[in-house]
Amino acid sequence: MFLTQGIYDIDELAHYNLHIHTCFSGCAKDEMTFENIVKTAENAGLETIALCDHIYRPDDLPDFIENCKMLRMKRDESDSRVKILIGGEFSCYGTDQYTLKGIELDTEYRLYAQNHFHVTGWQQGEEKTPEAYKELTKKMLHNLFKDRAADTVAHPLNGTYLRKMMGWDADVLGNCWRDDEIAEILKEGYESGCAWELNAAAFSSDPMLVKRIYNIGKELGVVFTLGTDAHRLESIDTKSFTDALKRILY
């Protein structure tokens, strides 16, 4: 876990943007080069950033590893005052399936997505109901935590990726989660050494879920990180999101 104790001051968390994609991720803009990202982070006054490109299946690892080597080389040559973590947005794509299961990989930050249901091959709910997807999410995270595989869960419990697939509102999945269920899964993650991401895209699509996760997690003392899920340079500066986030949480 990168942050070892709970920080609940959003302005303090905003010094760390731990979810930035480079142009290696096909969904990111060409402008997201290492040099441009670091310069933008410096101008934004960030202390630490994590470069977390998408990696879905073990078969995708060779290209990902080569890209990480290139990023580390550029970091070694850089004189930036920003601390740069070379990690990945890995995938928990089934009840006992995740990218690095049984694989040793030298990575500095393991951000795991469990809800990219739109990706080909991602396990789906037994039934096409929000309740079934909630139960699937519980099982996926349980096995991820059991193996202590993740540093942080990306955009947790969020149903945005089911919206186009099912024609649901983005908050339908979040509304399925009872407070006691949220508390149980947050605690399980924390006890495994895993943090929970306050994700800029997620809090705009389902603000009430993010508020519930934050308030319950704060009461439990869990660790949160802040990530803008940046796919373009203008999204790197966390300060462009903190006011909106504070309005939701406070």
N, C-alpha and C positions, 0 to 999 in steps of 0.2 A: 504494500500500500504506500503510495507516494506521500500522502498526508496522513499522519499517524494519529491525529486527534481531531475531534469535530470542530470546525470553524463555522459559525452561524452568522457572521457579519459578511453580507454580500460584497461590500466594498473591499474587504480583505480577500475574499475568495477570488475577486476579479483580477487580482495580480497574476492568477494562474489560468491560462486557457489550455485545457488539457484535451482538446478535440479539434484538431486542424488537419484537413486533407491537403496533400500536395497534388500536383497534376498527374501523379501516378494513378490516383483514383479516377476512373473514367468519368465519374460524375462531377469532378472538380474542373474549374476553369483553367485554361492554359497559363494564365497569369500566376498560378499558384506554384511558382518555383521556390526552391529553398531560399535563394537570395531575396526575392520579393517578400516572402513570408517573414523572414527574420527582420528585414528593414521595417516592415509594417508593425511588427511586434515591438521593436525598439521605439518607434515613434508613438506607440500607444502606451508606453511605460510598463509593459508586461515584464514580470520577473522570470516566469517559467512558461514554456509552451511544450506541448506534446504533438508530434507529427504522427497521425494515426490513419494510415491509408487502409482502405477496405481490403480484407482478405477473407474469402468465403470458405474455400475448401483446401485441404492439404495439398491437392494437386496444383494449387495456385502458388504454393510457397516458393519455388525456385525463383520466379521473377520478383516476388516480394523481397526475398532475401538479398538479391542483387541490388534492388533499389535501396534497401536499408544500408547496405555497404556504401553506396554512393552518397547517401545522406550523411552517414558518419564521417566520411572523408571530407565532405564540405564543412561539416561542423568542426572538425579538427583544424581546418584551415581558416576558420572564422575567428575573428576577435570580438565577437558580439558579447555584450554583457548579459544577454538573455540566456538563461539555462534552457537547453534544447534537449528534450527527451525524444529518442527515436523508438516509436512503438508501432502499434497497429490497432485498427478496429477489427478485431477478430469476430468470429461468428459462432454462436451457440444455436445450431440449426436443427436440433432434434433433442429428444428427451435424454439421450446419453451420447450426443454427438456434438463436438465442437472442434474448432480448427486445430488446436494444438494438443488434442487428446493423445497421450502416449508419445508426444514429440517434444524433444528438447530444443528450444530455440533461444538464442541470445537476444532478448528484447528487453527494453528498459521500461516499457509500459504496456500492459495488456488490458485494453479496453474491449469489452465484449458486448455485442448487440445480440439480443434474444428475440427481437420482434421484426426482423426484416422478412415478413411473411410473403412479400411480393417477389422474393428471389427464387428462381427455379430450384427445386429440390428441397426447399425449406419445409420442415414438417408442418402439417396443418392440423387444426382441431379435429377431433373425432366426429364432431358435428359442426355444421356451419352456424354456430351460435357464439355470442360473446362469452358465455359461461364456459364453453368447451375450450376456447382460446385462453381464458384465464387459467383453467386447470392445466393446460399444456404448458403455459409459461411457468407455473409453479414447479412442474416436474423438470423443465429445462434448467431453471436456476438452481434447483436443489442439487442436481448432479454437478453443475458447474462449481457450486460452493463446496460440495463434498470433496472434490479434487483440488480445492484451493487454486483454481486455474486463472482467476480473474483479479485484476487490480481494481477495476471499476466497471459497473454496469452502465452501458450507454442508453440514453433516453428510456429509462426503466418503465415497464408496465404500460407503455404508451401504445395506443391503437391506431396511430396515424396511417400505418402501412396497410391496415385492413380497410381503410375508407374506400379506396377505389375498387378493391377486390370485391367487397361485400355491399357497397353502397350505404355503409353505416356512417353515422356522424363520428367525428374523431374521438369524442369523449365516451362512446358507448362501452368500450372495453374498460376504461377507467372507472366507470360507474358500477361495474360488476364487483370491484374489489371492496370488501368490507374493511373497516379500519383495523380490526383484529388480524385480518389476513395480511394487510400491508405491514403491520407491526411484526408479524411472524417472519415474513420474508426479508424485511429490512434487518431484523436481528440475526437471522441465519447468515445473511451476507456479511454483516459486520463481524460476526464470530469467526468467519472464514478468512478475514483480512481483506475484505472487499469494500470499496467505497461505492457511493451512488451519485450519478451525474445529474446535476441541474443543467439541462440541455436547452439551449435557446430556442430551437425549433419545437421541442416538446412543450415548453411552457406557453407557447403561443397557441398551440393546437388544443391542449387540454389543461388550462390553467388550474382548474380545481383539483385535478389529480396531483399536479406538482405541489400545490399548497398542502394537500393532505400528506403526501410523502415527506415534505419538509418538516411539517409540524410534528408528525409522529416520529420521524427520525431524530429530530432535535430532542424530543422527550427521552428517546432511547439512548442518545449520545452517539449515534452513528456518524460516519465520516461522509461528507459531501465534497464533490469536486464541481467546478464550473467549466463547461465546454460549449463553445458556440457552434460546433459542428461546421466550421467554416469551409465552404467550397469556393469562396471568392475572397479577395483581399479585404473588401469593405466589411466583412464579417469577423475579422480577426480581433478587432478592438472590443474587449468585453464591456467597456463602458457604454457602448451603444445599446447594450441590452440590460444593464443593471437597473436602470430606473423602472423599466417595465416589469422586471422580475420582482423588485421590491414592492411595487404596487400590488402584485399578486400575493406575495408572501406576507406582507405586513398590513 
